[in-house]
Structure formats: structure tokens, C-alpha cells
Amino acid sequence: MSQKKGLIMREIRMDEMGQSIDLLNYVFQMSMSIKKDRRFVSEKSRQFNVGHALGWFDGDHLVSQILSLPFQVNVFGQVYEMGGITAIGTYPEYSKQGLMDQLIKETLTTMHKEGRYISYLFPFSIPYYRKKGWEIMCDIVEFQVKDTQFPHYKDLPGKIRRVDTRSKDLISVYEQYASRTHGAMIRNIIAWNEKFHEDYWEEKFVDTDVQLQAAVYYDEDDTPQGYMFYRIMEENFYIDEIVYLQEVARKGLWNFVSAHKSMVYNAYGKTAGNEPVAFLLEDSEIIQKVSPYFMARIVDVEPFLARFPFDEPNFHIRFKVTDRLVEWNNGLFDITSTDWKVKVKKVTEENLKPDITVEMSIQTLTTMILGYKRPKYLEKIERLRGKSETIAILEDLIPLGIPTFIDYF
């Protein structure tokens, strides 16, 4: 428990959930209520139970808060424990007192102790979270396809079935997808419940409560190979999520959309930023927008790098990292690998060896090591400093691939 100017920082109790909802409503101008939105509040209650809800209190009044949730993510085939940050907010009259800095530091310290070496969040302000050490890690594509542009693929061997949104078949497809997709969430019950309760399209286009539906594509052996979460509202087809393991499943799911041509005028969709939606359609002149989506932050540099699947078996390089918020990430990290066995340790500045040292901030390290931006590009825009020969080595060390993330929390 910490104190500051008469305020106390402590865990938020379950009986203070109402104050937490009131704070989110005020800061984000929502209109949730415990009585009206029982499904939302019930889910948040479960999240508070399994996560770490921390807040600043003025007496008994909650004035600033943060919630950290336990997740796992796939980083180039290596599963990492991840801390998901959400429900952040501070009443305006308590802003600019460093309250959120303290909450974030305490939350990162908890992740550090629990072995959560990376953190994801959805930013309400990218500049704000960059100052806290997070950086963009992936994009999202939003698209609109007219009914006259719907594709139709002939002679597909499989079939589509509409299923319950919690069908074991679609969960099986997602688990296979996540196990082979860099950046993806390894969904636990928290992530699945958030997916079922997500209200993305209602907020963007319509003010109604239309239930999520699901369809699964099965191959000729009746094995599920892809699925789609969708809603049909106001004569439009809204794709919340489309996941497929084979190209034939992608085609089959788009045939399912096309089968609704007599019912809808447009298909609106969202998917990962590295999904070439327009290119894969016969009529590629669709409306499409690519935007930054989630941000990530390495919580603990040394153990994160020790587990990272570098692309070369033998190398020696050093990272000089600066982190404004947590002291354990500041310093010089010596990284060696012999026959794929990576060792990382902190060394003193006296042993700097500038010929093999690359300097960067924690946010630059994060976006680089996850593959969203490559070392040579980061050097070009002056986010990375080191000898050109060392930067070239670094290019070979980091696997190719931009993170894919299609979840929200």
C-alpha cells in the first residue's frame, strides 16, 4: 500500500466494482450500469477475480485505476506469459499527479514477479503509452465489400455449418491457428469470454444488441478448417472474426457470405493488419483502412531475451536499453548463443564493447524483437544506434514476421 498527497494506492475490492464502472463511464463517456449491463459487469467481475485490479483512493473514493489480466501469447512459436492491461482511467481533477505512472510501475513489478515478460494493451492514446514504454506491435484492417463484389468459388469439397459460438470445433480451429501464428493470443477463458461479449460493430455503426453468430467450414473428411464470427444487422453482414487453416476454408467462408447476397447490401469486416483482404478478392477495389491496433511492452528484458527464438545458432551481441519506468530493464545486456543455447546477462558499462553494442529504448526493442519494424528501418529513423555491421547481424538474428493479433480486452 502506497500513499501520496493524502491518497492511498491499494487493490480494488469486489464490492467497489460500482466505483470502477463509474470511473470508466466518466473517463470514456460510456453508459454502462450495474443494473442494466449485467453481462458486462459479470464479466468484469470475473476479470477482477483472476487479474490484479489496483487503484488510488481519496478516502473511500476510487479516483484512478488499472487492471492487469493473465494471458499467454505466441512469439515466433515460443509461448510467453503476458500481462494484458485494461480498464485504465483517472478522474480529470486527479490527473497530472503521477498517479498512473505509479499504478503502471506497480503493475509491471507484479508482472515481473509472476514471470510475465511481455505486456499487451489497446491504446486510447499511442503517444501516452509510448511514454510508458509500450510500442505499436500490429495493425488492424477494416474493410467494406459491396454485395456486387462478393466472391464465389466453385467446386469446393467441403461444407459450411452454422454452429453455437462456443462450439468445440471452432475453438479447436482457433487453438491450431494460434499455435502457428506469431503474436496471437493463446486464448484462456477470459479471452474467450471477452470475444463473445465484444460489441465492436454496434459501437461503430448501429445502436442495437444483435447476437453474435458463428459458422464453421468443414473439409471433405468433416474436419473443421475455419470459422467466422458474424452478425447480420440492418441489411449488412458484419464479420467480427475470420480464421482459417487452409486456403479452401477461406474460400468456403467467403462463399457463406456470398450466400447472403439477397439479404444484405454490404459486408463489413475486421481482421489482422497483415491479412491481404483486397488482394485475395477478384474485385479488389474495395474500401479498406489499415490502422495501428495493439501495443506491446517487454516487461523483463533479461528473461524475455533468454527465451527468444533467435534465427541464428551462434552469435554474440549486446543491447544497451533505456526504460523510464522500471530500473531492472536499464543497462547493458550481453547476449550469446552457442548451438542455439542462448544466455543473457547484465554487464557493466566498463565492458561496453561498442563494436557489438546496439542502443535503443524499451519500446524500440519491443517493436523490433516482435518483428513489427526491422532493425535497419529503426536505424534509418534514428530509433536504433550501432555500427552498420552489427545492425546487419541483428537483421539476421530476428525471425521474419509481423505479429498477428485479433483479440481485444
C-alpha positions as MATLAB code, in Angstrom:
seq = 'MSQKKGLIMREIRMDEMGQSIDLLNYVFQMSMSIKKDRRFVSEKSRQFNVGHALGWFDGDHLVSQILSLPFQVNVFGQVYEMGGITAIGTYPEYSKQGLMDQLIKETLTTMHKEGRYISYLFPFSIPYYRKKGWEIMCDIVEFQVKDTQFPHYKDLPGKIRRVDTRSKDLISVYEQYASRTHGAMIRNIIAWNEKFHEDYWEEKFVDTDVQLQAAVYYDEDDTPQGYMFYRIMEENFYIDEIVYLQEVARKGLWNFVSAHKSMVYNAYGKTAGNEPVAFLLEDSEIIQKVSPYFMARIVDVEPFLARFPFDEPNFHIRFKVTDRLVEWNNGLFDITSTDWKVKVKKVTEENLKPDITVEMSIQTLTTMILGYKRPKYLEKIERLRGKSETIAILEDLIPLGIPTFIDYF';
ca = [
       0.000    0.000    0.000;
       1.405    3.414   -1.031;
       0.398    6.935   -0.089;
       0.678   10.220   -1.988;
      -0.770   13.642   -1.129;
      -3.437   12.138    1.080;
      -4.252    9.403   -1.466;
      -3.788    5.661   -0.903;
      -2.888    3.081   -3.565;
      -4.296   -0.395   -2.931;
      -6.134   -3.337   -4.503;
      -9.714   -2.637   -5.632;
     -12.192   -4.843   -3.788;
     -15.083   -6.635   -5.466;
     -17.597   -4.541   -3.507;
     -16.040   -1.460   -5.166;
     -16.919   -2.668   -8.686;
     -19.589    0.019   -8.972;
     -16.974    2.733   -8.465;
     -14.786    1.125  -11.129;
     -17.660    1.150  -13.652;
     -18.491    4.767  -12.752;
     -14.872    5.771  -13.368;
     -14.789    4.068  -16.793;
     -18.135    5.627  -17.703;
     -16.903    9.115  -16.831;
     -13.469    8.880  -18.456;
     -14.608    7.163  -21.669;
     -18.128    8.644  -21.758;
     -19.814    5.241  -21.753;
     -23.235    4.467  -20.360;
     -22.759    1.182  -18.513;
     -24.669    0.472  -15.327;
     -24.539   -2.456  -12.919;
     -28.306   -2.983  -13.177;
     -28.668   -2.573  -16.951;
     -25.460   -4.192  -18.208;
     -25.283   -7.269  -16.039;
     -23.440   -9.330  -18.672;
     -20.636   -6.760  -18.955;
     -20.370   -6.294  -15.186;
     -20.447  -10.050  -14.595;
     -17.524  -10.498  -16.989;
     -15.591   -7.615  -15.414;
     -16.194   -9.183  -12.000;
     -14.594  -12.410  -13.205;
     -11.689  -10.423  -14.602;
     -11.213   -8.631  -11.288;
     -11.153  -12.033   -9.583;
      -8.408  -13.521  -11.777;
      -6.429  -10.348  -12.504;
      -4.841   -7.585  -10.458;
      -7.076   -4.529  -10.009;
      -5.171   -1.632   -8.494;
      -6.382    1.859   -7.712;
      -5.722    5.166   -5.978;
      -8.317    6.150   -3.383;
      -9.181    9.528   -1.912;
     -10.649    8.270    1.338;
     -13.119    5.605    0.159;
     -13.491    7.178   -3.297;
     -11.749    5.446   -6.251;
     -10.032    8.120   -8.381;
      -7.597    6.187  -10.613;
      -7.348    2.526  -11.642;
      -5.664   -0.158  -13.722;
      -6.438   -3.847  -14.314;
      -3.874   -6.467  -15.363;
      -5.096   -9.809  -16.761;
      -3.168  -13.102  -17.124;
      -2.798  -14.247  -20.736;
      -0.403  -16.181  -22.960;
       0.845  -15.238  -26.436;
       2.790  -16.925  -29.214;
       6.062  -15.147  -30.044;
       7.631  -16.848  -33.066;
       6.497  -20.235  -31.765;
       7.544  -19.608  -28.158;
       4.696  -19.259  -25.641;
       5.136  -16.328  -23.237;
       3.108  -15.394  -20.192;
       1.596  -11.981  -20.999;
       0.041   -9.310  -18.805;
      -2.901   -7.635  -20.522;
      -3.554   -4.050  -19.394;
      -7.120   -2.716  -19.440;
      -9.676   -0.601  -17.538;
      -7.238    2.308  -17.183;
      -8.644    5.646  -16.085;
      -8.175    8.666  -13.825;
     -10.687   11.362  -12.974;
      -9.548   14.627  -14.641;
      -9.257   16.535  -11.359;
      -6.664   13.982  -10.183;
      -4.621   13.999  -13.409;
      -1.009   15.228  -13.732;
      -0.115   13.967  -10.251;
       1.795   10.915  -11.452;
      -0.903    8.530  -10.220;
      -0.997    6.421  -13.372;
       2.797    6.224  -13.511;
       2.759    4.689  -10.037;
      -0.061    2.291  -10.924;
       1.765    1.140  -14.062;
       5.070    0.725  -12.174;
       3.379   -1.361   -9.501;
       1.588   -3.453  -12.135;
       4.829   -4.063  -14.048;
       6.501   -5.048  -10.772;
       3.770   -7.626  -10.172;
       4.196   -8.990  -13.726;
       7.969   -9.099  -13.134;
       7.471  -11.230  -10.009;
       4.953  -13.520  -11.735;
       7.150  -14.185  -14.782;
       5.018  -12.266  -17.270;
       7.795  -11.000  -19.504;
       5.627   -9.111  -22.009;
       2.517   -6.934  -21.824;
      -0.126   -6.006  -24.411;
      -2.718   -3.228  -24.347;
      -5.197   -1.450  -26.599;
      -4.202    2.250  -26.511;
      -6.596    5.133  -26.034;
      -3.574    7.315  -26.874;
      -0.488    5.970  -28.660;
       1.764    8.907  -27.602;
       0.733    8.429  -23.965;
       1.655    4.751  -23.865;
       4.851    5.273  -25.828;
       5.998    7.432  -22.933;
       5.259    4.477  -20.638;
       7.374    2.056  -22.709;
       4.765    0.428  -24.967;
       5.059    0.483  -28.756;
       2.872   -0.464  -31.731;
       3.118   -4.197  -32.459;
       0.378   -4.844  -35.042;
      -2.283   -3.291  -37.259;
      -5.957   -3.925  -37.907;
      -7.729   -3.903  -41.277;
     -11.319   -2.702  -41.541;
     -12.975   -3.304  -44.905;
     -16.241   -2.906  -46.765;
     -17.193   -5.217  -49.642;
     -20.311   -4.463  -51.700;
     -22.718   -7.298  -52.495;
     -21.738   -6.993  -56.172;
     -18.118   -7.698  -55.137;
     -18.804  -10.809  -53.045;
     -16.630  -13.650  -54.367;
     -17.990  -17.072  -55.226;
     -15.681  -20.057  -55.567;
     -16.882  -23.132  -57.448;
     -16.457  -26.823  -56.692;
     -15.239  -26.560  -53.118;
     -15.056  -30.006  -51.480;
     -16.258  -29.041  -48.001;
     -19.347  -27.545  -46.429;
     -20.430  -24.824  -44.030;
     -22.444  -25.334  -40.857;
     -23.798  -22.661  -38.558;
     -22.824  -23.628  -35.012;
     -23.047  -22.393  -31.435;
     -20.497  -19.635  -30.744;
     -18.894  -21.854  -28.105;
     -18.645  -24.898  -30.379;
     -15.642  -27.114  -29.675;
     -14.968  -27.230  -33.430;
     -14.290  -23.509  -33.784;
     -12.288  -23.492  -30.544;
     -10.187  -26.328  -31.979;
      -9.581  -24.322  -35.160;
      -8.502  -21.272  -33.182;
      -6.115  -23.285  -30.993;
      -4.389  -24.682  -34.089;
      -4.296  -21.203  -35.644;
      -2.812  -19.607  -32.503;
      -0.170  -22.328  -32.176;
       1.189  -21.462  -35.636;
       0.618  -17.678  -35.678;
       3.203  -15.237  -34.359;
       1.782  -12.668  -31.953;
      -1.531  -14.449  -31.424;
      -3.303  -14.905  -28.114;
      -3.363  -18.419  -26.691;
      -6.941  -17.924  -25.535;
      -7.955  -18.807  -21.982;
     -11.493  -18.484  -20.607;
     -11.004  -14.733  -20.034;
     -10.075  -14.150  -23.678;
     -12.926  -16.312  -24.996;
     -15.498  -14.551  -22.804;
     -14.226  -11.168  -23.989;
     -14.608  -12.345  -27.585;
     -18.212  -13.462  -27.021;
     -19.110  -10.166  -25.356;
     -17.294   -7.838  -27.762;
     -19.537   -5.088  -29.160;
     -17.291   -3.764  -31.925;
     -19.808   -3.245  -34.718;
     -22.608   -1.902  -32.536;
     -20.333    0.899  -31.377;
     -19.202    1.782  -34.911;
     -22.397    1.532  -36.937;
     -25.615    0.730  -35.105;
     -27.208    1.091  -31.698;
     -28.701   -2.343  -31.212;
     -27.954   -5.614  -29.481;
     -27.658   -8.283  -32.164;
     -26.309  -11.597  -31.003;
     -23.026  -12.963  -32.279;
     -23.329  -15.970  -34.611;
     -20.784  -18.486  -35.876;
     -20.199  -20.625  -38.963;
     -17.577  -23.368  -39.415;
     -16.101  -24.702  -42.650;
     -15.562  -28.488  -42.706;
     -13.410  -30.251  -45.282;
     -14.408  -33.420  -47.151;
     -13.347  -35.501  -44.112;
     -15.675  -33.434  -41.915;
     -12.699  -31.854  -40.138;
     -13.153  -28.182  -39.138;
     -10.693  -25.980  -41.041;
     -12.004  -22.449  -40.500;
     -14.700  -20.370  -38.844;
     -16.340  -16.975  -38.873;
     -17.962  -14.933  -36.107;
     -20.549  -12.628  -37.662;
     -23.729  -10.604  -37.186;
     -26.428   -9.531  -39.640;
     -27.807   -6.090  -38.850;
     -29.748   -3.507  -40.837;
     -29.264   -5.421  -44.119;
     -25.489   -5.623  -43.712;
     -23.186   -8.551  -42.915;
     -20.621   -7.816  -40.182;
     -17.594  -10.105  -39.883;
     -16.260   -9.967  -36.332;
     -13.583  -12.592  -36.874;
     -12.500  -14.916  -39.669;
      -9.911  -17.630  -39.021;
      -8.840  -20.387  -41.381;
      -6.178  -23.082  -41.505;
      -6.330  -23.724  -45.250;
      -6.996  -21.584  -48.317;
     -10.025  -23.717  -49.180;
     -11.558  -22.775  -45.820;
     -11.111  -19.052  -46.570;
     -12.911  -19.559  -49.883;
     -15.675  -21.559  -48.234;
     -16.275  -18.870  -45.608;
     -16.500  -16.177  -48.284;
     -18.988  -18.366  -50.170;
     -21.036  -18.330  -46.963;
     -21.005  -14.525  -47.010;
     -21.959  -14.557  -50.695;
     -24.917  -16.839  -49.935;
     -26.457  -13.908  -48.029;
     -26.418  -11.652  -51.110;
     -30.209  -11.493  -51.261;
     -30.318  -10.342  -47.621;
     -27.524   -7.746  -47.388;
     -26.004   -4.868  -49.335;
     -22.501   -4.846  -47.832;
     -20.097   -6.956  -45.838;
     -18.116   -5.056  -43.221;
     -15.154   -6.837  -41.709;
     -12.140   -6.511  -39.474;
      -9.093   -8.723  -39.376;
      -5.336   -8.681  -38.804;
      -3.411   -5.881  -40.472;
      -1.200   -8.288  -42.403;
      -4.173  -10.082  -43.976;
      -4.290   -9.142  -47.724;
      -8.081   -8.887  -47.892;
      -8.355   -6.796  -51.065;
      -5.649   -8.712  -52.933;
      -7.410  -12.040  -52.342;
     -10.717  -10.856  -53.819;
     -11.338  -10.984  -57.575;
     -12.694   -7.424  -57.411;
     -10.043   -5.755  -55.245;
     -11.492   -2.233  -55.475;
     -12.995   -2.392  -52.004;
     -12.929    0.168  -49.226;
     -10.157   -0.740  -46.828;
      -8.452    1.018  -43.920;
      -5.323   -0.093  -42.079;
      -4.778    1.353  -38.576;
      -2.425    0.710  -35.645;
      -4.106   -1.700  -33.264;
      -2.421   -3.149  -30.167;
       0.761   -2.072  -28.410;
       3.272   -4.241  -26.557;
       5.991   -3.768  -23.962;
       8.753   -6.075  -22.796;
       8.328   -6.257  -19.028;
      11.600   -8.010  -18.200;
      14.362   -7.812  -20.818;
      16.782  -10.436  -19.499;
      14.459  -13.487  -19.240;
      12.479  -12.425  -22.319;
      15.609  -12.470  -24.497;
      16.858  -15.683  -22.894;
      13.747  -17.499  -24.181;
      13.539  -15.703  -27.525;
      13.937  -17.972  -30.617;
      16.718  -16.140  -32.441;
      17.272  -17.193  -36.067;
      20.999  -17.981  -35.817;
      22.666  -20.705  -33.704;
      25.888  -18.861  -32.874;
      26.281  -15.139  -32.182;
      27.407  -12.506  -29.684;
      25.694   -9.116  -29.437;
      24.848   -6.541  -26.773;
      21.765   -4.384  -26.204;
      22.032   -1.153  -24.256;
      18.438   -0.493  -23.161;
      16.799    2.507  -21.507;
      13.489    2.212  -19.647;
      11.979    5.278  -17.985;
       9.636    3.374  -15.676;
      11.383    0.281  -14.314;
      15.020    0.079  -13.260;
      15.638   -3.620  -13.988;
      15.419   -3.009  -17.761;
      18.032   -0.259  -17.759;
      21.542   -1.322  -18.649;
      23.738   -3.377  -20.906;
      22.592   -6.893  -21.781;
      25.172   -9.337  -23.116;
      23.578  -11.961  -25.389;
      25.498  -15.012  -26.539;
      24.364  -18.155  -28.311;
      26.227  -21.405  -28.880;
      24.450  -24.130  -30.844;
      21.074  -22.406  -30.234;
      21.646  -22.168  -26.452;
      21.055  -18.502  -25.591;
      22.497  -16.864  -22.486;
      21.713  -13.316  -21.383;
      23.308  -11.383  -18.542;
      23.692   -7.790  -17.443;
      27.225   -6.396  -17.667;
      28.830   -3.123  -16.580;
      29.422   -0.089  -18.781;
      33.195   -0.644  -18.467;
      32.760   -3.740  -20.661;
      30.770   -1.843  -23.290;
      32.472   -3.204  -26.477;
      30.915   -0.612  -28.834;
      31.607   -2.760  -31.902;
      28.895   -5.274  -30.889;
      26.576   -2.930  -28.941;
      23.215   -1.643  -30.175;
      21.464    1.118  -28.191;
      17.689    1.545  -28.008;
      14.713    2.359  -25.772;
      12.490   -0.361  -24.327;
       9.716    0.478  -26.814;
      12.105    0.248  -29.783;
      13.428   -3.090  -28.529;
       9.853   -4.390  -28.255;
       8.669   -3.447  -31.746;
      11.962   -4.677  -33.240;
      12.141   -8.045  -31.485;
       8.471   -8.746  -32.297;
       9.150   -8.019  -35.980;
       6.716   -5.122  -36.489;
       9.651   -2.952  -37.625;
      13.021   -4.256  -38.755;
      16.430   -3.167  -37.334;
      17.656   -1.424  -40.490;
      14.474    0.639  -40.689;
      14.695    1.567  -36.998;
      18.313    2.617  -37.544;
      17.233    4.728  -40.520;
      14.672    6.653  -38.445;
      17.224    7.056  -35.602;
      15.476    4.770  -33.124;
      18.435    2.362  -33.099;
      22.134    3.185  -32.723;
      25.069    0.917  -33.529;
      27.649    0.006  -36.134;
      26.145   -0.882  -39.509;
      27.840   -4.302  -39.385;
      26.158   -5.017  -36.039;
      22.767   -3.867  -37.317;
      23.200   -6.234  -40.275;
      23.879   -9.106  -37.865;
      20.770   -8.133  -35.910;
      18.692   -8.324  -39.109;
      19.717  -11.971  -39.455;
      19.004  -12.769  -35.801;
      15.346  -11.699  -35.658;
      12.885  -14.026  -37.437;
      10.765  -12.587  -40.241;
       7.110  -11.990  -39.476;
       4.758   -9.221  -38.332;
       2.649  -10.035  -35.251;
      -0.956  -11.033  -35.810;
      -3.417  -10.128  -33.067;
      -7.195  -10.275  -33.473;
      -8.301  -10.164  -29.842;
      -9.483   -7.319  -27.644;
      -9.652   -6.878  -23.876;
];
